[in-house]
């Protein structure tokens, strides 16, 4: 269930706390192929299931950046901030992909609000996302992402 904050100040009040966890999402070969077409990254480990079956992971894996690009949909399941003029991605301080995402696996994200900082146009928010694959022992992505929210 999405955690709803009625203002930026309400979000700021939970700095240092976990915001929640998304639902599970299945990563499909179709998503991987579409991402490969969009980025031009057609490496066989992602788009050739037959060859990838003989590779180091026993099948195709999602691109790391595909996993990262799923954050907007996963984050929307975790939290939202209302009564703002706008929110925008500002970047990432750090991103790591410690483990692969096998095609067909299910993943989910957990978000923790690391810190907030007032800036000229609003509030800069740093959120650490940990993306895991169901049944795996290591996360598949750890990303410290920066957003900017401006008050209404």
C-alpha positions as CSV (number, residue, x, y, z in Angstrom):
1,X,0.0,0.0,0.0
2,X,1.3,3.4,-1.0
3,X,2.4,5.7,1.9
4,X,1.0,9.1,1.2
5,X,2.6,12.3,2.6
6,X,0.3,15.3,2.5
7,X,3.2,17.8,2.2
8,X,7.0,18.1,1.8
9,X,7.2,18.8,5.5
10,X,5.4,15.5,6.3
11,X,8.0,13.7,4.2
12,X,10.9,15.6,5.9
13,X,9.6,14.4,9.3
14,X,10.5,10.8,8.5
15,X,14.1,11.4,7.4
16,X,16.2,8.4,8.3
17,X,13.2,6.0,8.2
18,X,12.1,3.2,5.9
19,X,9.2,4.4,3.6
20,X,8.0,0.9,2.6
21,X,8.3,-1.8,0.1
22,X,6.7,-2.2,-3.4
23,X,4.7,-5.1,-4.7
24,X,6.5,-7.8,-6.7
25,X,7.0,-7.2,-10.4
26,X,8.0,-9.8,-13.0
27,X,10.8,-8.9,-15.4
28,X,9.9,-10.3,-18.9
29,X,12.0,-11.0,-22.0
30,X,9.8,-8.6,-23.9
31,X,10.8,-5.8,-21.4
32,X,14.5,-6.7,-21.8
33,X,14.2,-6.7,-25.7
34,X,12.4,-3.4,-25.7
35,X,15.0,-1.9,-23.4
36,X,17.7,-3.3,-25.7
37,X,16.1,-1.6,-28.7
38,X,15.7,1.7,-26.9
39,X,19.3,1.8,-25.7
40,X,21.1,-0.1,-28.5
41,X,22.5,-2.6,-26.0
42,X,21.8,-5.9,-27.6
43,X,24.4,-8.0,-25.7
44,X,23.6,-11.7,-26.1
45,X,23.4,-12.2,-22.3
46,X,20.3,-10.1,-22.4
47,X,18.6,-10.8,-25.7
48,X,19.6,-14.3,-26.9
49,X,17.9,-16.8,-24.5
50,X,19.4,-19.8,-26.3
51,X,23.0,-18.5,-26.0
52,X,22.4,-17.1,-22.6
53,X,21.2,-20.5,-21.4
54,X,24.8,-21.7,-21.9
55,X,26.3,-18.6,-20.3
56,X,27.3,-17.8,-16.7
57,X,23.8,-17.2,-15.4
58,X,21.9,-20.1,-17.0
59,X,19.7,-17.8,-19.0
60,X,19.2,-14.2,-20.0
61,X,19.4,-11.4,-17.5
62,X,18.0,-7.9,-17.4
63,X,20.2,-5.0,-18.1
64,X,21.3,-3.2,-14.9
65,X,20.0,0.0,-16.2
66,X,16.7,-1.6,-17.0
67,X,16.5,-2.6,-13.3
68,X,17.3,1.0,-12.3
69,X,14.7,2.4,-14.8
70,X,12.0,0.5,-13.0
71,X,12.4,2.7,-9.9
72,X,9.7,5.2,-10.9
73,X,7.0,2.6,-11.0
74,X,8.3,0.8,-7.9
75,X,8.7,4.1,-6.0
76,X,5.1,5.0,-6.9
77,X,3.9,1.9,-5.1
78,X,5.9,2.8,-2.0
79,X,5.2,6.5,-1.5
80,X,3.8,9.7,-2.9
81,X,3.9,13.4,-1.9
82,X,0.8,15.5,-2.3
83,X,0.3,19.2,-2.4
84,X,3.4,20.0,-4.3
85,X,4.0,22.1,-7.4
86,X,6.3,19.5,-8.9
87,X,8.7,16.7,-8.3
88,X,11.6,15.8,-10.5
89,X,14.5,13.3,-10.7
90,X,17.8,15.1,-9.9
91,X,20.2,12.2,-10.3
92,X,21.8,9.4,-8.4
93,X,24.7,9.7,-5.9
94,X,25.6,6.0,-6.1
95,X,24.3,3.0,-8.0
96,X,25.5,-0.6,-7.7
97,X,24.3,-3.9,-9.3
98,X,25.6,-6.6,-6.9
99,X,23.6,-9.5,-8.4
100,X,21.9,-10.2,-11.8
101,X,18.2,-10.2,-12.5
102,X,17.2,-13.4,-14.3
103,X,14.5,-12.9,-16.9
104,X,11.3,-14.2,-15.5
105,X,12.2,-13.4,-11.9
106,X,10.2,-11.2,-9.6
107,X,11.7,-8.1,-8.0
108,X,10.6,-5.5,-5.6
109,X,12.1,-2.3,-4.0
110,X,12.4,-1.1,-0.4
111,X,12.9,2.7,0.0
112,X,14.5,4.5,2.9
113,X,14.5,8.3,3.2
114,X,18.2,9.0,3.9
115,X,18.0,12.8,4.1
116,X,16.4,16.1,3.0
117,X,17.9,19.4,2.3
118,X,16.3,22.7,1.6
119,X,17.5,24.3,-1.6
120,X,16.6,27.4,-3.6
121,X,13.7,25.8,-5.6
122,X,12.4,23.4,-2.9
123,X,13.6,20.4,-1.1
124,X,16.2,17.9,-2.2
125,X,15.4,14.4,-1.1
126,X,17.8,11.5,-1.0
127,X,16.3,8.0,-1.0
128,X,18.1,4.7,-0.8
129,X,16.4,2.0,-2.8
130,X,17.3,-1.7,-2.4
131,X,15.9,-3.9,-5.2
132,X,15.8,-7.6,-4.5
133,X,14.8,-10.6,-6.5
134,X,12.5,-13.1,-4.9
135,X,14.4,-15.9,-3.3
136,X,17.9,-14.3,-3.8
137,X,20.3,-13.7,-1.0
138,X,21.9,-10.5,-2.4
139,X,20.1,-7.4,-3.7
140,X,20.2,-6.8,-7.4
141,X,20.4,-3.0,-7.2
142,X,21.3,-0.5,-4.5
143,X,20.7,3.1,-5.6
144,X,20.9,6.3,-3.7
145,X,18.6,8.5,-5.8
146,X,18.1,12.3,-5.5
147,X,14.7,14.0,-6.1
148,X,13.7,17.7,-5.9
149,X,10.2,18.6,-4.7
150,X,8.8,22.1,-4.8
151,X,6.0,23.3,-2.6
152,X,2.6,24.1,-4.0
